[in-house]
């Protein structure tokens, strides 16, 4: 028996959330290996990590709003 549309959406949302969580963990690892906050690569990684965090928070908010 196939999955319902709701189950498919929930699975995709879970996959997105897990991928974003892994990205955050990788960015933390990268930042811990870099030296100095005035370093341009560090700033770029930090900005990207912030973006990933904001997207993940938005996904969580959507899950709450739609009851997923």
ZIHU-V914826 format. One line per field, one symbol per residue. ss: DSSP state (a for helix, b for strand, c for the rest). phi: phi as a letter, one per 40 degrees, with the letter a starting at -180 (. if undefined). psi: psi as a letter, one per 40 degrees, with the letter a starting at -180 (. if undefined). A space follows every 10 residues. Layout:
ss: ???
phi: ???
psi: ???
//
This chain:
ss: ccccaaaaaa aaaaaaaaaa aaaaaaaaaa aaacccccca aaaaaaaaaa aaaaaaaaaa aaaaaacc
phi: .cccdccccc cccccccccc ccddcccccc ccccbgcccd dccccccccc cccccccccc ccccccgc
psi: hiiidddddd dddddddddd dddddddddd ddeiiheehd dddddddddd dddddddddd dddddef.
//
